[in-house]
Amino acid sequence: MLAAIGSARESIYLEMYTFHHDIAGYDFLSELERKAREGVRIVIILDALGSFRFSTIVVDRLRNAGIEVLFFSYWFRRTHRKLLIIDETIAFLGGVNISNYSARWSDLQIRLAGKRVVQHILRSFARVYRECGGKNPALNNRGKLRLFGKTRLWFIEHGMAGKRSAMKRHYIEHIDSARRLIVLITPYFMPHHWLIAAVHRAIVRGVVVEIITPRFTDYKIIDRINSYYFGLFTRLGAKCYITAKMNHAKVMLIDDEAGTVGSQNIDAQSFDWNVESGVFFDDTKMVRDLKRIIESWKRGAVLYNAKEHTPRWYDKLFAFFLRVFEPVL
């Protein structure tokens, strides 16, 4: 991503949930300033909560270099996306934030090249830009685009007007169509009842379901919630793999034939509130690469064993409150 910014000649569009400007060894801030002074048009959209550490001093520094900086600020909605678009021909998306604390996490980001494909991502960026009050006609005058046609991937836009349930529809459709294998990877595992039901239907018809989640996340309460759902899904018949290293990737693989990579967690915040995006693909080479990455993560993981995790007296109380507050977790 840093190299792509350095190669930009015309425009850089960045939309980030978390952007910290003090990343050891990765000076995004100076590189963006340098490109702005070279005459490259730069727009940065940051989530007001996720990037709360982004100080006004740094904002002023970027604006003084000629960079347009906007904040996505709503009570419950977040832009949870991690998008970078270079010269309207190269795009990055996935789960990778620009932050010091997450620099060593396992994660997944996809690089896409080609103006036809990137135009769909750019149009989605422009929608968020307008929602943040952006006025630049270079972004606002984006017409309706045709479908990708013969390309072997599809951009999923979620949380915008008219597309509030795009991720939910995508997950249900592909879980229900699975014949042999479903792999779900997420750092924060707090599924809605509809997803639990879809996975259970798949297991009943003989589909192998594998879930990969880290043992320890950046929130202790989520570690307990993850553990609760490990037990639930293990009882349903799924295989839950626990990684020792924090894994922040958001992935779905179906039958070793189709994959989804994006910014979405498996929780109510992503499915009900956030602006998210992802890419669905069935290109053979892309799926093969994704399988290779998943297998490497599984080799470093252990299977959750319910017998080794005896519930304590307060676990039932915790489970009760979890069910009550699940819609807003």
N, C-alpha and C positions, 0 to 999 in steps of 0.2 A: 504493500500500500504506500509506504514511504517512497519507494523507487518510482511508483506510478505518478505520485504527486510531483516528484522531481522532473519527470518527463513531460508534464503538461505544457501545452502551448497556447490553448485558448480558454479553457474553463475547468474549474474544480468545484464540485458540489459535494458537500459532506453533511450527512445527517447521522448524529450519534446520540445514543442514550447516555453513555458515560464518556466524557472526554476530560482527562486530567493532563495538564500541560507539563508535568514534571516526570516524564518517563525516562528512566535511565537508559541511555543508548539509543533512544528514539526521539529525536527533536522535531516532532511534527510542527510545533509552533514556529520555529525559525524557518523551516522549509516553506510553510504556507506564507509567511511574511515575504520571503525572498521571491516566491512566484508571483505574489501580488504586485511587488515593485517591478517585476518584469512585464507587467501588463496583463497577466492572466486574470480573468474574471473569477472571483471566488465567493461562494456563498456557503455559510456554515449554519446549520440548524442543530441546536442542542436541546435536549430535554431539561427543563428547569430543575427537576428533582434529581435525575441521574447525574447531571453535571453541576450540582450545587457548589462544588469546590472551584468552579471556573470563576475566578475573581473578576471584579469590575476593572481592575488594573489590566488584566490580560485582555479583556474584551476591548478596552480602549486602545490597547497596543495593536490589536488586530485591525480595528476600525481605522486607526491612523495610517495603517499600511494599505488601506483601500479595500478591506475585506468586509462584506456584509455579514453580520452576526445576528441571528434571530434565536429566540427561545420559545419552545413549545411548552406552554404553561396552562394547565387545566387542573381542576380539583382531583379528579380520579383518572382521567386519561393521560397516558404517557406516550410519547413516541419512543418505542423500545427498539427501533431499528438501528442497524449499523451499516449504512450505505456510503459508498464513495463512488463518484462518477467523474471520470477523467475525459475531457474533450468530447463528451457525448458519444464515445465509442468504446470505452472500457468501464466496467462497473465491478465493484466488490460488494458482496452482501453475505450475511450469516450471523454469527454470534459474537464476533470479536469487538470488544470495546477498546478504546484507546485509553488505557489506564495502567498505572504502575502496579497496582495490587493484582491485576489479572494477567500481567504479561507472561507469567510462567504457567498459566492454566492450560490444560488441553482444551482445544476449541476448534471450530471449523468455519472457514470463510471461503466463498467461491469467487473466482475471478471469471468474468464473462467479457468476451470481446466480440465486437460486431455492432454496427450502428443500428441495425434493425431490431436486435434484441434489446440493446441498451435504451432505445427510445421508450420502451414500456416502463422501465425503471425510472427514467428521467421524468416521464409524465407523472408518475406516482410521487416523485420528489417534489415536483411543481405543485401538486395538490396540497401537500403539507406546507410548502412555502407560502401559498396563498392563505392558508388557514392561520399562519403565523403573522400575516399582515404584509408579506412581501409584495413589492410593487414593480419589480423589474420585468418589462415586457418580454425580455429574452426567455424568461421562464413562464410567464403567465399566458402567453399566446401559444399554448400547446393544444392542438386539435385532437380529435378522436383518432386512435390508431387501429389499424387492422390487426387481426390475430397473427400469431407468429408464423402461420402457414406450415412450411415444411421443416422448420426447426424442431429439434427434439427436446425442448424444454419449455416450461410455462412459468411465468412470473405470477406469484400469488400475492395480491394486495389485500390486507385485512385491516379492519378498523376504521376505514374511510366511509363516507356517506354511500349507502347502498351496498356496502361490502362488510357489514358488521359481523357476519357469520361465515366469512370465506374459509377460515382455517377449520372451523367446526365441520363444515360441509366436506372439506377436503379430507380430513381425518376419517370421518364416518364412511365416506365413499370408498376409500382405499382399504381401510380395515375390513369393511364388509365384503370387499372383493378379493381379499387375500385367500390363497389356496393352500400355501405351504408354510410361509414364514412371515412374521411381523417383528421388526426390531424397532424399538423406541428408545431414544437417547435424550435425556433432559437433566439439567442440574437440580431443578425444583419440580418435584413430582407430587402434584396435588390435583389429580384428575377429577373432572366433573362426573356425575353419575352416568351421563350418556356415553362417555368414553369407557368407563368401567364396563357398562353393558355391552358396548361394541366389542371390546377385547374378550369378554366372557363368551359372546356368541362365536367368535373366532375359535376360541379354545374348544368349545363344545363340538364344532364341526371338524376338529382335528388339526387346526393350525398351530404351529409352534410359535409361542410369543416370548420374546426376549426383551428385557428392559435393562438399560445400563444407566446407572446413576452414581454419583460420588458418595463415598462414606461420609465425608465432611465437606460441607459447603461453607460459604462465608457468613451463614446465619445458623446459630445453634438450634433455634426453634424449628427451622426447616429440616435440619438433620433428624429431629424427632418425627416430624410429619412424613418425611421420606421413609423412615423406618416403619411407621405405621402402615403405609401403603405397600412396602415390600411384603409385609406379612399378609396383607389382604390379597395381593396379586399372586403370591406364592400359593395360598390356599385355593385360589381359582385355577391354578395349574400353570402359571407363567414362570419363567426362569428369570430371576432378578440378579443381575451382575453388579457388584459393588466395586468401584475403582478406589484405590488408595489416594490417587491424585485427583484434585478438583477437575472435573470435566464439565465445561460450560457449553458444549455443543448441543444443538437442537436438531435432531435427525429422525426421520422415519424411513425405513427400508421395507419394501414389500416384495416377497417371493424372490429376492435376489434379482429383480427385474426393473424396479422403479424406486427412485429415492426422492426424498424431500429434505432440503437443508434451508434453514432460515433463522429468524431471530426469536421465534416463539418458544416459550416454556410451556410445559403441560400444567397449567394452572388457570384459575378464573381470571386473573389479571390479564394474561395474554389473550385468552379466548373471548373475554367479554368486554374489555375496556381499552386495551392498548392498540396503538397503530403498530402493526407488524408486517413483515414481508418474508417471502421465501421463494425458492425455486424448486419446481417439481420436474424430474427428468427421467427418461427411460433410455437414454443413450448408453450403449453397451460399455463403452470405455469409462464413462463417468460412474456408472454403477459398479464397475469392477474396481475403480479407485476407492469408492466409498466402502465397498466390502473389505478391501485391504486395510483401510483405516480402522473400521469397526473390529476386525479380527485382532489387530494389534492392541486395541483397548481391552478386548476381552481377555487376552493373554495376561494382562496385568491386573485382572480383576478376580474376585472370588464370588462364588454363588452364595446368595443369602440362604441361610439355613434356619428355619423357624425354631428348630429344637435348641439352637444355641442362643436364642433370644427369648428368654422366659418373660412374659409380661409381668410388670409390677402392678401393685394395687392401684396406682394413679393412672395407669395406661388406659383403663376403661373410661375414667373421667376425662382424660385428654381426648380420647376418641369421640366422646359425646360432644365436647365443645368444638372439635374439628368438624363434625357433621353439621353443627349449627352454623358455624362461620364459614363453611366451605364456599358459599357463593361469592364471598368478597376476598378470599385469600389470594 
